């Protein structure tokens, strides 16, 4: 996807860095990686990815947003069983 919002939210929600690839067409890159390995151009997917996938930027979590998302998640954990039933979220 070409959007910038989802990677930013992922970094903050997961509280971990997110790498944004230069190439925005993930399906075509996946097909190219498979073709490169299948044709013998690379010995492994790890080797193909190292050579073919390039990163545009790394988004690091923003501490204030991480804290805000964590607070929202804790609220959800309390409310979800009331809305969806006690088995809705399983064990956390």
Secondary structure as UniProt FT lines:
FT   HELIX           5..14
FT   STRAND          18..21
FT   HELIX           26..38
FT   TURN            39..40
FT   HELIX           45..52
FT   STRAND          55..59
FT   HELIX           63..84
FT   TURN            86..87
//
